[in-house]
């Protein structure tokens, strides 16, 4: 777990925000909503894998298998 994961999440947020703003300005609100949901799913996937790794480390530290 390092700082690059935080930068990846921030980059995903910035890209999704820019794409959504461009789509909303061109009257494509439905596609902008889909892009927002996809960005959220990607960010949550990264977060869930990090939480899974954290649980593995805690299990390893305390010797619970």
C-alpha positions as CSV (number, residue, x, y, z in Angstrom):
1,X,0.0,0.0,0.0
2,X,1.7,3.1,-1.1
3,X,0.8,6.7,-2.2
4,X,0.3,5.7,-5.8
5,X,-3.1,4.2,-5.1
6,X,-4.3,7.6,-3.8
7,X,-3.0,9.2,-7.0
8,X,-4.8,6.6,-9.1
9,X,-8.1,7.3,-7.3
10,X,-7.6,11.1,-7.6
11,X,-6.9,10.7,-11.3
12,X,-10.0,8.6,-11.8
13,X,-12.0,11.3,-10.1
14,X,-10.6,14.1,-12.1
15,X,-11.0,12.2,-15.4
16,X,-14.6,11.3,-14.6
17,X,-15.4,14.9,-13.6
18,X,-14.0,16.4,-16.8
19,X,-15.7,13.8,-19.0
20,X,-19.1,14.4,-17.2
21,X,-18.8,18.2,-17.5
22,X,-18.1,17.9,-21.2
23,X,-21.0,15.5,-21.7
24,X,-23.4,17.7,-19.7
25,X,-22.4,20.8,-21.8
26,X,-23.2,18.8,-24.9
27,X,-26.7,17.8,-23.6
28,X,-25.7,14.2,-23.0
29,X,-26.8,13.9,-19.4
30,X,-27.7,10.2,-19.7
31,X,-24.2,9.3,-20.8
32,X,-22.7,11.5,-18.2
33,X,-24.6,9.5,-15.5
34,X,-23.3,6.2,-16.9
35,X,-19.8,7.6,-16.9
36,X,-20.2,8.7,-13.3
37,X,-21.4,5.2,-12.3
38,X,-18.6,3.5,-14.1
39,X,-16.0,5.7,-12.4
40,X,-17.6,5.0,-9.0
41,X,-17.5,1.2,-9.7
42,X,-13.8,1.4,-10.7
43,X,-12.9,3.4,-7.6
44,X,-14.8,1.1,-5.3
45,X,-13.1,-1.9,-6.9
46,X,-9.7,-0.5,-6.1
47,X,-10.9,0.3,-2.6
48,X,-12.3,-3.2,-2.0
49,X,-9.1,-4.8,-3.1
50,X,-7.1,-2.5,-0.7
51,X,-9.5,-3.5,2.2
52,X,-9.0,-7.2,1.3
53,X,-5.3,-6.8,1.4
54,X,-5.6,-5.0,4.8
55,X,-7.6,-7.9,6.2
56,X,-5.0,-10.4,4.9
57,X,-2.2,-8.5,6.6
58,X,-4.2,-8.3,9.9
59,X,-4.9,-12.0,9.7
60,X,-1.2,-12.7,9.1
61,X,-0.1,-10.5,12.0
62,X,-2.4,-12.2,14.5
63,X,-2.0,-15.7,13.1
64,X,-5.7,-16.2,12.3
65,X,-6.2,-18.4,9.3
